[in-house]
Amino acid sequence: MSTSRIKLYDTTLRDGSQASDINFTLEEKLALIEAFDRFGFDYIEAGWPRPGSADEELFARASTMTLQHARLAAFSSTKKARSKVAEDPILRALIESGAPVATVFGKTWIHHVTYQLKATPDENLGMIRETIEYLRDNPMRPFEEVVYDAEHFFDGYKDDSEYALATLKAAALAGASVLVLCDTNGGTLYNEVGDIVWWVLEFLKSDPAIRERFGDALPEVGIHCHNDSGLGVASTLEAVRRGCTHVQGTVNGVGERIGNADLVQVIANLALKTDAVLRDVVRVEELTHLSDAVYARAGLRPRKDQPFVGVKGFAHDGGVHVDAVLKGASYQHIDPARVGNKMRITLSTNSGRASIYAVVKSLGFDVEPNDPRLRAMLDEVHALCSEGFDIGLLEDEQYLLALKHLGEIPRRIVVTRCDVTSHFTQLEDKEDHDNSCILKMEVDGVEYKVFEDTESGPVGVNFKAMKEALGRARLPTNFELVNYEVGLPKQREGAGSTIQTYITYEMDDGQLITTSGFHEDIIVSSRESLLKAALLVAARFGK
Ligand SMILES: [Zn+2]
């Protein structure tokens, strides 16, 4: 392991946004640049400012931001074969981006040089050299630093190592400060990555021209791995162990095809399990927050099983196991707080008395371990789970169940009738669409009748009617529906399958609550969730 400090280079906004399911808006990208800077990355690769692209505008806005820790990098290819650098529109856009760092990718693999670039091996070396020299020494605006990404480096090296090293030498002598070895198709085994990194470092140390130019202050060697073989993180860690001091990746591993090396896992492993030196401003304890921020901006559901930051990362299931965890036995590979995560207790058919006791204590209930009401709650958990209801890690569902069994539900709210109508007509070019809801709800024995209509769909109109009734009953209504998800059917019975709905609401103070319904009729399933949310809000805030 190198004792030099490891530099962290985030490419979520460029390589990550090449994922088929990610489309960041300009405002989302700017918000993420701020978040990445606050987290402590050394570099943020914001995009590829090609002429006329959306990234041109991004750099125009981003280059006026004041960043505390990171420097912005703009991405580009080398110049085209047989063209003049000064006349290359792509390089001109790169210079006009205002970014202090340019990252240029070039060809390593002779096969690509011949068939893709249709250039000779020497022409390719010239393209790398001229592009980097032009950017370093540009009279309009010289870059502070040029990073060279050696595309398909490992495949190229295995095919023709001499030529692959010649491309790195051209980049180094032209003034690139970092030579990044890219496993562009993610097909290289981690041990091969490590061995090739070692050979590259040996080459840089021993090549006479490089030694004469740089002495001991050699250009840094970086790593950029894709995850097609499931080895993105492992290969990155191995590359660092063998001497790389610059690490590229994306938050949550988002990216083209299977994605890139997940920087969340790379950083957590480097910081907590190796003697690698990271910059002291890196907020490792905010990794979970960082991960959530990227999922939220990308519009992706967070991966529950993502190492370190997933909600299942430190979740414990099964009575004996939970008991051991609570007694301090080491069933967790790290203290979850070190990455901003927390220990959770899962409720399932495997749960025992210890799990129930741990859950209700963590939710703030004052009970003794041998309280007989815990037995009744456990029986209900087992019954729900055997029907297929997932209460596992749903803390708000666990809380409601605890309220029910510990006898503290303060208000009795019952929906006695609900008719939801979804209306749609298409007459020539005119669409007509609305939903209406007739609701009768009893709160502590008093009936409230409501009629509402809206264009926002059957769940939306149901929610609107329930909030109106709650308001009339002087219960709190300071929450809005912000997310609606439908679980996959537990039993594949087509239209008759039982559906679990998960609805998330945001309180006016930003707090989120998630409740769930379970029924073969999706409207009834949604209404169950709405009713539970009303009970929960009433219990917590409307006593
Ligand atoms: Zn890549």
Boltz pocket constraint, residues with backbone or C-beta under 6 A from the ligand:
constraints:
  - pocket:
      binder: B
      contacts: [[A, 15], [A, 184], [A, 224], [A, 226], [A, 260]]
      max_distance: 6.0
